[in-house]
Amino acid sequence: MILTIALLCSIIGGVVGYVIARYVVGKWISNLVLEKLQDAINDFEYTNRKD
C-alpha cells in the first residue's frame, strides 16, 4: 500500500515537474525569440531612418 502511494506520488511529481519545466523553458525561449525579433526590427528601422 505504502509502495503504491509512493509510486503514485513520484509519478504525479514527475508530471508536475515536467509541466513546470516545459512552461519555464517555453517562456524563456519565447522571451529569447521576442528579444531577437525586437533587435531585428530596431536594426531595420534604424537602417531605414539613416537614408
Secondary structure, 3 states (H helix, E strand, C coil): CHHHHHHHHHHHHHHHHHHHHHHHHHHHHHHHHHHHHHHHHHHHHHHHHHC
